[in-house]
Amino acid sequence: MTSIQEFSVSRTTVTSRICQSVLLICVFWMLFIASGDNKASQGKIIDICVFIVLASMWNLLTGFSGLISIGQQAFVGLGAYSLIVLANGVGINIYLAVIPSAIIVAIISIPLGLVAFRLRGGYFAIGTWVIAEVVRLIVKNNQSSVIGAGTGTSLEVSESLKSGRYQVTTFIAIAVAVVSVVFVYLFLRSRFGLALQSVRDNETGARSLGVDSYRVRFVAYIVASFFTSLAAATYYIKGLSVQPDAAFNIGSWTAPIIVMVVIGGIGTIEGPIIGAVLYYLVRDFVSKHEFFSDPTFLILTGVVALIFALFVKGGIWGLLLRKFPKLTVFPVKRRVHIENFQFDQRGN
């Protein structure tokens, strides 16, 4: 009979610690650029960080909750306009208004979620898009001078804030990206995250074990709305101007987000990060060539995402895992390490 002398349980591995160290170096490198005066590089970092947050939050909903949302542009637009109201209407400093604007959107997402969660499956996906369109029309037809109706409006920034705007915005974008990824990581490691994934895998089985599937998914929905709007507010500090048709545009936001996650690897923490960085680099490259107009690029990325969804299981991160099974950056599951086996004479 086999006996085990010693065993240990852990989450992290040598590989994960090495990969996390590499990521930490990348973060410090971005912070170094943020402290400089290269606005072009700072603008790129802002966009990449915003994409990482948006992709991670859609992945939290779809990859870990099993909720397919095609209405994330609602939270992008609401985040932008909440920032406008707080900065232009109330007079709060634009940097200090970022977090309150996200809190406002999270509160608004509660009644929106109550409506969306009455639907299931594909109807939920369509429902999220309809809700986003309703919100867009409400904002577009609002005649308030603060919101600017259909023509949009601009953030009012004092001269004292304009000088270092790109630097501060880059620092905020990096912080939002790091916090969102770490939050998802810790969230999935918790009992709540385990319950969320069990609902995704087998809702009936999870409910039979006492998991409140409605509650865990609803919390994930609110969390996604908060961080999505937080990223959106950061993004529009860089641009300063907001227009409803652009802020609530599914082709500008949700469609690229889905492409990022599918290509990177849905249902993983690492996948959306890879997908977001890769998507931005490709978009930045093709934007320098006249052949790749916005519609052409969107069509091509859609085709690539479809190919990945059909033939490349797990996206790029899935390919890497099949090539290097021990590769991990954010280990969520526990691993049992067994040492000092004792065997009987039959070698069993």
TORLO-219834 format. One record per residue: z, x, y of N, C-alpha, C in turn. Coordinates in steps of 0.2 Angstrom, whole numbers, padded with zeros to 4 digits, always signed. Each point is the difference from the previous one (the first is absolute). Layout:
! TORLO-219834
ZXYZXYZXY...
END
This chain:
! TORLO-219834
+0000+0004-0006+0000-0004+0006+0000+0004+0006-0004-0002+0005+0000+0004+0006+0006-0001+0005+0003+0005+0003+0005-0001+0005-0002+0003+0006+0003-0002+0006-0002+0003+0006+0006+0002+0003+0000+0007+0001+0006+0003+0003+0001-0001+0008-0006+0000+0003+0001-0001+0007-0006-0003+0003+0001-0004+0005-0006-0003+0004+0002-0002+0007-0005+0000+0004+0001-0001+0007-0005-0005+0003+0002-0004+0005-0005-0005+0003-0001+0002+0007-0006+0000+0002-0002+0002+0007-0007-0003+0002-0001-0001+0007-0006-0002+0002-0005+0005+0002+0003+0005+0004-0004+0005+0003-0002+0005-0006-0006+0004+0001-0002+0005-0004-0002+0006+0004-0001+0005-0003-0002+0007+0004-0006-0002+0003-0005-0003-0003-0007-0002+0003+0001-0004+0007+0005-0005-0001+0001-0005+0006+0003+0004+0005+0005+0004-0001+0003+0004+0005-0005+0005+0004-0005+0003-0004-0005+0004+0003-0004-0004+0004-0003-0006-0002-0004-0004+0004+0003-0003+0006+0006-0001-0001+0004-0003+0006+0001+0006+0006+0001+0006-0003+0000+0006+0005-0006+0001+0004-0006-0001-0004-0007+0000+0003-0001-0005+0005+0003-0006-0001-0001-0006+0004+0004+0002+0007+0006+0002-0002+0005+0002+0006-0003+0005+0005-0004+0005-0003-0003+0005+0004-0006-0003+0004-0003-0005-0003-0006-0004+0004+0003-0004+0005+0006-0002-0001+0004-0004+0006+0001+0005+0005+0003+0005-0001+0002+0005+0005-0006+0003+0004-0006+0000-0004-0006+0002+0003-0002-0005+0005+0000-0006-0002-0002-0006+0005+0005+0000+0006+0006+0002-0001+0005+0000+0005-0002+0005+0005-0002+0006-0003-0002+0006+0005-0006-0002+0004-0005-0004-0003-0005-0002+0004+0002-0005+0005+0004-0004-0002+0003-0006+0005+0003+0004+0006+0003+0005-0001+0004+0004+0006-0005+0003+0004-0006+0001-0002-0005+0003+0005-0004-0004+0004-0006+0002+0003-0003-0004+0005-0008-0002-0002-0001+0001-0007-0006-0002-0003-0001-0007-0001-0002-0004+0005-0001-0007-0001-0004-0003-0006-0006+0004-0001-0004-0002-0005+0003+0001-0007+0004+0005-0001+0004+0001-0007+0005-0005+0000+0004-0001+0005+0005-0005+0000-0002-0007-0001-0006-0002+0003-0003-0007-0001-0002-0001-0008-0002+0006-0003-0002-0001-0007+0007-0001-0004+0005+0004+0001+0006-0001-0003+0003-0007+0001-0001-0003+0006+0003-0007+0001-0004-0004-0005-0007+0000+0000-0004-0004-0004+0002+0000-0008+0001+0007-0002+0001+0001-0007+0007-0003-0002+0005+0001+0005+0007-0003-0002+0000-0007+0000-0004-0003+0005+0000-0008+0000-0004-0002-0006-0005+0003-0002-0003-0002-0007+0004+0000-0006+0004+0006+0000+0005+0001-0006+0005-0006+0000+0002-0002+0006+0005-0006+0000-0003-0006-0002-0006-0002+0003-0003-0006-0002-0002+0000-0007-0003+0005-0003-0001+0000-0007+0006+0000-0004+0005+0003+0001+0006+0000-0004+0003-0007+0000+0000-0004+0006+0003-0006+0000-0005-0005-0003-0006+0000+0000-0004-0004-0004+0001+0001-0008+0001+0006-0001+0001+0002-0007+0007-0002-0003+0005-0001+0005+0006-0003-0002-0001-0007-0002-0004-0003+0004-0001-0007-0001-0004-0001-0007-0006+0003+0000-0005-0001-0006+0002+0004-0006+0001+0007+0001+0001+0004-0005+0007-0001-0004+0005-0001+0004+0007-0001-0003+0002-0007+0000-0002-0004+0004+0002-0007+0000-0005-0005-0004-0006+0002+0000-0005-0004-0003-0003-0006+0004+0001+0001+0007-0002-0005+0005-0006+0003+0003-0006-0003-0001-0006+0002+0004-0001-0003+0007+0001+0004+0005+0000-0002+0007-0007+0003+0003-0003-0005+0003-0006+0002+0004+0001-0002+0007+0006+0000+0002+0002-0002+0007+0004+0004+0004+0000+0007-0002+0005+0005+0003-0002+0001+0007-0006-0002+0002-0002+0001+0007+0004-0005+0005+0003-0005-0003+0005-0004+0004+0006+0004+0002+0002+0004-0004+0006+0004+0002-0002+0006+0005-0006+0002-0001-0003+0005+0005+0000-0003+0007-0004-0006+0000+0000-0003+0007+0006-0002+0003+0005-0003-0004+0006-0002+0002+0004+0006+0003+0000+0006-0004+0003+0006+0002-0002+0002+0007-0007+0000+0001-0003+0002+0006+0002-0004+0006+0000-0007-0001+0001-0005+0005+0008+0000+0002+0004+0001-0006+0007+0000+0002+0002+0006+0004-0003+0006-0001+0001+0005+0004-0003-0001+0007-0005-0004+0001-0003-0001+0007+0005-0005+0003+0003-0005-0003+0005-0004+0003+0006+0003+0002+0003+0005-0004+0006+0003+0002-0001+0005+0005-0006+0004+0000-0001+0005+0005-0003-0003+0007-0005-0004-0001-0002-0003+0007+0004-0006+0002+0002-0004-0004+0003-0006+0002+0008+0001+0001+0003+0003-0004+0007+0001+0001+0002+0007+0004-0005+0005-0001+0001+0006+0004+0004+0005-0004+0000+0000-0006+0003+0005-0005-0004+0006+0000+0002+0006+0000-0003+0006-0001-0004-0001-0007-0007+0002+0000-0004-0001-0005+0002+0003-0007+0003+0006+0001+0003+0003-0006+0006-0003-0003+0004-0003+0005+0006-0003-0003-0002-0007-0002-0006-0003+0001-0002-0006-0002-0003+0000-0007-0001+0005-0003-0003+0001-0006+0004-0004-0006+0006+0002+0000+0004-0003-0006+0002-0007+0002+0002-0002+0006+0001-0007+0001-0006-0005-0001-0006+0003+0001-0007-0004-0001+0000-0001-0008+0001+0005-0004+0000-0001-0007+0005-0005-0002+0006+0000+0003+0005-0004-0002-0002-0008+0001-0003+0000+0006-0003-0007+0002-0005-0002-0005-0005+0004-0002-0005-0002-0005+0003-0002-0007+0005+0004-0002+0004-0001-0006+0003-0007+0000+0003-0002+0006+0003-0007+0000-0006-0005+0000-0005+0001+0004-0006-0004-0001-0003-0001-0007+0000+0005-0004-0002+0000-0006+0003-0004-0005+0007-0002+0002+0004-0005-0005-0004-0007+0000-0001-0003+0005-0003-0007+0000-0007+0001-0003-0004+0006+0002-0007+0001-0003+0001+0000-0007+0005+0004-0003+0001+0001-0007+0002-0006-0004+0004-0004+0004+0002-0007-0004-0007-0004-0001-0005+0000+0005-0006-0003-0001-0004+0003-0006-0001+0007+0001-0004+0003-0005+0003+0000-0007+0006+0000-0001+0003+0000-0007+0000-0006-0003-0002-0005+0003-0001-0007-0003-0007+0000-0004-0004+0006+0000-0006+0001-0003+0001+0005-0006-0004+0000-0005+0000+0005-0005-0007+0003-0001+0001+0006-0003-0007+0003-0002-0005+0001+0005-0006-0002-0001-0005+0001+0004+0001-0004+0007+0003-0006-0001+0001-0004+0006+0005+0003+0005+0005+0004-0003+0004+0004+0004-0004+0005+0005-0005+0004-0004-0004+0004+0004-0004-0003+0005-0003-0006-0001-0004-0004+0005+0005-0002+0005+0006-0002-0002+0005-0003+0005+0002+0005+0005+0001+0006-0002+0002+0006+0005-0006+0001+0005-0006+0000-0002-0006+0000+0004+0000-0005+0005+0001-0007-0002+0000-0005+0004+0005+0000+0005+0006+0002-0002+0006+0001+0005-0002+0005+0005-0003+0006-0002-0002+0005+0005-0005-0003+0005-0005-0004-0002-0005-0003+0004+0004-0005+0005+0004-0004-0002+0004-0005+0004+0004+0004+0005+0003+0005-0002+0004+0004+0005-0005+0003+0005-0006+0003-0002-0004+0003+0005-0003-0005+0005-0001-0006-0002-0003-0005+0004+0006-0003+0005+0006+0000-0002+0006-0001+0004+0000+0005+0006+0000+0006-0002+0000+0005+0005-0006+0000+0005-0006+0000-0003-0006+0000+0004+0000-0006+0005+0003-0006-0002-0001-0005+0005+0006-0001+0004+0005+0005+0000+0006+0000+0004-0002+0002+0007+0002-0004+0005-0003+0002+0007+0005+0004+0004+0005+0002-0004+0006+0004+0004-0004+0007+0003+0002+0001+0006-0002+0006+0003+0002+0007-0004+0006-0001-0003+0002+0006-0004-0004+0002-0006-0002-0006-0004-0004+0001-0006-0007+0002+0002-0003-0004+0005-0007+0002+0002-0005-0005-0003+0002-0005-0004-0004-0004-0003-0006+0004-0004-0006-0003+0000-0005+0003-0005-0003+0006+0003+0001+0002+0006-0002+0006+0002+0004+0006-0001+0006-0001-0002+0005+0005-0002+0004+0003+0006+0003+0005-0001+0004+0003+0006+0002+0007-0002+0003+0003+0005+0002+0007-0001+0007+0001+0001+0003+0005-0003+0007+0002+0001+0001+0003+0007+0005-0002+0003+0001+0003+0007+0005+0006-0001-0002+0006+0001+0004+0006-0001+0001+0004+0007+0006+0001+0001+0001+0004+0006-0003+0007+0000-0001+0003+0006-0003+0007+0000+0005+0005-0003+0006-0001+0000+0005+0004-0003-0001+0001-0008-0002-0006-0003-0001-0001-0007-0007+0003-0002-0005-0001+0004-0007+0002-0002-0001+0007-0002+0004+0005+0004-0001+0007-0001+0001+0002-0007+0005-0002-0004+0002+0002-0006-0001-0005-0005-0004-0005+0001-0001-0006-0004-0003+0002-0007-0005+0004-0001-0002+0002-0006+0005+0004-0005+0004+0004+0004+0005+0004-0004+0005-0005-0003+0003-0004+0005+0005-0005-0003-0002-0005-0005-0006-0002+0001-0003-0005-0005-0001+0004-0007-0002+0006+0000-0001+0003-0006+0006+0001-0003+0006+0002+0003+0006+0000-0003+0002-0006-0003-0001-0006+0004+0002-0006-0003-0004-0002-0006-0006+0001+0000-0005-0001-0006+0003+0004-0006+0001+0006+0001+0003+0004-0006+0006-0003-0002+0005-0002+0004+0006-0002-0002-0001-0007-0004-0004-0004+0003-0001-0007-0003-0003+0001-0007-0005+0005-0001-0003+0001-0006+0005+0003-0005+0004+0005+0002+0005+0003-0005+0005-0005-0002+0003-0004+0005+0005-0005-0001-0003-0006-0005-0006-0002+0001-0003-0005-0004-0001+0002-0007-0002+0006-0001-0002+0003-0007+0007+0001-0004+0005+0003+0004+0007+0001-0003+0003-0007-0002-0001-0005+0005+0003-0006-0002-0003-0003-0006-0007+0000-0001-0003-0003-0006+0003+0004-0006+0001+0006+0001+0002+0004-0006+0007-0002-0002+0005+0000+0005+0007-0002-0002+0000-0007-0002-0004-0004+0003+0000-0008-0001-0002-0001-0008-0005+0004-0002-0003-0001-0007+0005+0003-0005+0004+0005+0002+0005+0003-0004+0007-0005-0001+0000-0004+0005+0006-0005+0000-0001-0005-0005+0006-0004-0002+0000-0006-0004-0005-0005+0002+0000+0000+0007-0005-0005+0003-0007+0001-0001-0002+0007+0000-0007+0002-0001-0001-0001-0008+0004+0001-0004-0001-0001-0007-0001-0007-0002+0004-0005+0004-0001-0007-0001-0007-0002+0003-0002+0003+0005-0007-0001+0003-0005+0002-0005+0000+0006-0003-0005+0002-0005+0000-0004-0006+0006-0003-0002+0000-0004-0006-0003-0007+0001+0000-0002+0006-0003-0006+0002-0008+0001+0000-0002+0005+0003-0007+0002+0000-0003+0000-0008+0004+0003-0004-0002+0001-0007+0000-0006-0004+0006-0004+0001+0000-0006-0004+0005-0004+0003-0002-0005+0005+0004-0004+0004+0004-0005-0004-0003-0003-0006+0004-0004-0004+0006+0004-0003-0002+0005-0003+0006+0004-0003+0005+0003+0004-0002+0001+0006+0005+0003+0005+0005-0006+0003-0003-0006+0000+0004-0006+0002+0004-0002-0005-0002+0001-0007+0005-0002-0005+0006+0005+0000-0001+0006+0003+0006+0005+0000+0004-0001+0006-0002-0005+0004+0004-0001+0006-0002+0002+0007-0006+0003+0000-0003+0003+0006-0003-0006+0004+0002+0000+0006-0003-0005+0005-0007+0003+0002-0005-0002-0003-0007+0002+0002-0002-0001+0007+0002-0006+0002-0002-0003+0007+0004+0005+0005+0006+0001-0001+0004+0004+0005-0002+0007+0001-0001+0003-0006-0002+0008+0000-0007+0000+0003-0005-0004-0001-0006+0000+0003+0000-0001+0007+0004-0005+0002+0000-0002+0007+0003+0006+0004+0005+0003-0003+0003+0006+0004-0005+0006+0001-0004+0001-0006-0006+0005+0001-0005-0002+0005-0001-0007+0001-0005-0002+0005+0003+0001+0007+0006-0001+0001+0003+0001+0006+0000+0008+0002+0002+0004-0005+0000+0007+0001-0007+0003+0002-0005-0003-0004-0007+0002+0002-0002-0002+0007+0002-0006+0002-0002-0002+0007+0004+0004+0005+0006+0002-0001+0003+0004+0004-0003+0007+0001-0001+0004-0005-0003+0006+0000-0007+0000+0003-0004-0005-0002-0007-0001+0002+0000-0001+0007+0004-0004+0003+0000-0001+0007+0003+0006+0004+0004+0004-0003+0003+0006+0003-0006+0005+0001-0004+0001-0006-0006+0004+0001-0005-0002+0005-0001-0006+0000-0005-0003+0005+0003+0001+0007+0006-0001+0002+0002+0001+0006-0001+0008+0002+0002+0004-0005-0001+0007+0002-0008+0002+0001-0004-0003-0004-0007+0001+0001-0003-0002+0007+0003-0006+0002-0003-0003+0007+0004+0004+0006+0005+0003-0001+0002+0005+0005-0005+0005+0002-0003+0002-0006-0005+0006+0001-0006-0003+0004-0002-0006-0002-0006-0003+0003+0001-0004+0007+0006-0003+0001+0002-0003+0006-0003-0007+0001-0005-0001-0003-0004-0007+0001+0000-0004-0006+0001-0007+0000+0000-0004-0006-0004-0006+0002-0005-0001-0005-0004-0006+0000+0001-0004-0006+0001-0007+0000+0001-0004-0006-0005+0001-0006-0006+0000+0002-0005+0000-0006+0000+0007-0003+0002+0005+0003+0001+0007-0003+0006+0000-0004+0006-0002+0003+0006+0001-0003+0001-0004-0006-0003-0006+0000+0000-0005-0006-0006+0001-0004-0004+0005+0000-0006+0001-0004+0001+0002-0007-0002-0004-0005+0001+0002-0007-0004+0006-0002-0006+0000+0003-0004+0006-0001+0003+0007+0003+0004-0001+0005+0002+0006+0003+0007+0002-0003+0003-0004-0004+0007+0001-0002+0001-0001-0008+0000-0006-0002+0001-0002-0007-0005+0003-0005-0006+0000+0002-0005+0002-0004+0000+0008-0001+0001+0004+0005+0001+0007-0001+0006+0002-0004+0006-0004+0001+0006+0001-0003-0001-0001-0008-0003-0005-0002-0002-0002-0007-0004+0006-0003-0005+0003+0004-0004+0005-0002+0005+0006-0001+0004+0002+0004+0005+0006+0000+0004-0001-0007+0003-0005-0001+0004-0001-0005-0003+0000-0007-0006-0003+0000-0004+0000-0007-0002+0006-0001-0003+0004+0004-0002+0007-0001+0005+0005-0001+0006-0001+0003+0005+0005-0001+0004-0002-0006+0001-0006-0002+0004-0002-0006+0005-0005+0002-0002-0006-0002+0005-0006+0001+0006+0000-0005+0005-0002+0003+0006+0000-0004+0004+0006-0001-0002+0005+0005+0004+0007+0000+0002+0001+0007+0005+0004+0001+0001+0002+0007-0004+0005+0003-0003+0005-0005-0004+0005+0002-0007-0002+0002-0003-0005-0004-0006-0002+0001-0002-0002+0007+0003-0005+0003-0001-0002+0007-0001+0006+0005+0005+0005-0001+0000+0006+0004-0007+0004+0000-0002+0001-0007-0006+0003-0001-0006-0004+0003+0000-0006-0002-0005-0004+0003-0001-0001+0007+0006+0000+0004+0000+0000+0007-0003+0006+0003+0002+0006-0002-0002+0006+0002-0008+0001-0001-0002-0002-0006-0007+0001-0002-0004-0004+0004+0002-0007+0001-0004-0005+0003-0001+0003+0008+0005+0002+0003+0000+0003+0007-0005+0006+0000+0001+0004-0004-0004+0006+0000-0008-0002-0001-0001-0004-0005-0007-0002-0001-0003-0004+0006+0004-0005+0003-0002-0003+0006-0001+0004+0006+0004+0005+0001+0000+0005+0005-0007+0004+0000-0001+0002-0007-0007+0003-0001-0006-0004+0001+0000-0006-0002-0006-0004+0001-0001-0003+0007+0006+0000+0003-0001-0002+0007-0004+0004+0005-0001+0006-0003-0004+0005+0004-0007+0000-0001-0002-0005-0005-0007-0001-0002-0003-0007+0002-0005+0000+0003-0002-0007+0003-0002-0005-0006-0002+0003-0006-0002-0004-0005+0005-0005-0002+0006+0003+0000+0006-0004-0003+0003-0004+0006-0003-0006+0001+0003-0005+0005+0006-0003-0004+0004-0004+0004+0006-0003-0002-0001-0005-0006-0005-0004+0000-0002-0005-0006-0002+0004-0006-0004+0006+0001-0003+0004-0005+0006+0003-0004+0005+0003+0004+0005+0004-0002+0005-0005-0004+0001-0006+0002+0004-0005-0003-0003-0002-0007-0007-0001+0000-0003-0002-0006+0001+0006-0005-0002+0006+0002+0001+0005-0005+0007+0001-0002+0005+0000+0004+0007+0001-0002+0002-0006-0005-0003-0006+0001+0001-0006-0004-0003+0001-0007-0006+0003+0000-0003+0002-0007+0004+0005-0004+0002+0005+0004+0004+0006-0003+0007-0003-0003+0003-0005+0004+0006-0003-0002-0001-0004-0007-0006-0004+0000-0001-0004-0006-0002+0005-0006-0003+0005+0001-0001+0005-0005+0007+0003-0003+0004+0001+0005+0007+0003-0003+0004-0006-0003-0001-0006+0002+0004-0005-0003-0003-0002-0007-0006+0001-0001-0003-0002-0006+0000+0006-0005-0001+0006+0002-0001+0006-0005+0006+0005+0001+0003+0001+0005+0005+0005+0001+0007-0003+0000+0003-0001-0005+0007-0003-0001+0005+0004+0004+0004-0003+0004+0005+0004+0004-0002+0004+0006-0007+0000+0001-0002+0003+0006+0000+0008-0001+0000+0003+0006+0000+0008+0000+0007+0002-0003+0005-0003+0002+0007+0002-0003+0000-0001-0008-0003-0005-0002-0001-0002-0007-0003+0006-0004-0006+0002+0003-0004+0005-0003+0004+0007+0000+0004+0001+0005+0004+0006+0000+0006+0000-0005+0002-0006-0001+0006-0001-0005-0003+0001-0007-0006-0002-0001-0003+0001-0007-0002+0007-0001-0001+0004+0005-0002+0007-0001+0007+0004+0000+0005-0002+0004+0006+0003+0000+0006-0005-0001+0001-0001-0006+0005-0006-0001+0007+0001+0003+0002+0006+0001+0007+0001+0003+0000+0000+0007-0006-0001+0003+0000+0000+0008+0003-0006+0003+0004+0001+0004+0004-0005+0004+0002+0002+0007+0000-0004+0004+0003+0002+0007+0006-0005+0001+0000-0006-0001+0005-0005+0001+0002-0003-0006+0004+0003-0005+0002-0002-0006+0005-0006+0001-0002-0006-0003+0004-0006+0001+0004-0001-0007-0003+0001-0006+0003-0001-0006+0005+0006-0002+0005-0002-0004+0005+0005-0002-0003+0003-0006+0001+0007-0001-0002+0003-0006+0006+0003-0004+0000-0001-0007+0005+0003-0004-0002+0007-0003+0004+0005+0002-0001+0007-0003+0004+0001-0006-0002+0001-0006+0004+0001-0006-0001+0007-0002+0006+0003-0001+0001+0007-0002+0004+0001-0006-0001+0005-0004+0004+0002-0006+0000-0005-0005-0006-0001-0003+0000-0004-0006+0003+0003-0006+0003-0004-0005+0002+0002-0006-0004-0004-0005-0003+0003-0005-0004-0003-0005+0004+0001-0007-0002-0005-0004+0003+0001-0007-0005+0004-0004+0002+0002-0006-0004+0005-0004-0007-0003-0002-0001-0006+0001-0007-0003-0002-0005+0001+0006+0003+0002+0006-0004+0001+0006-0002-0007+0003+0004-0005-0001-0001-0007+0003+0002+0001+0008
END
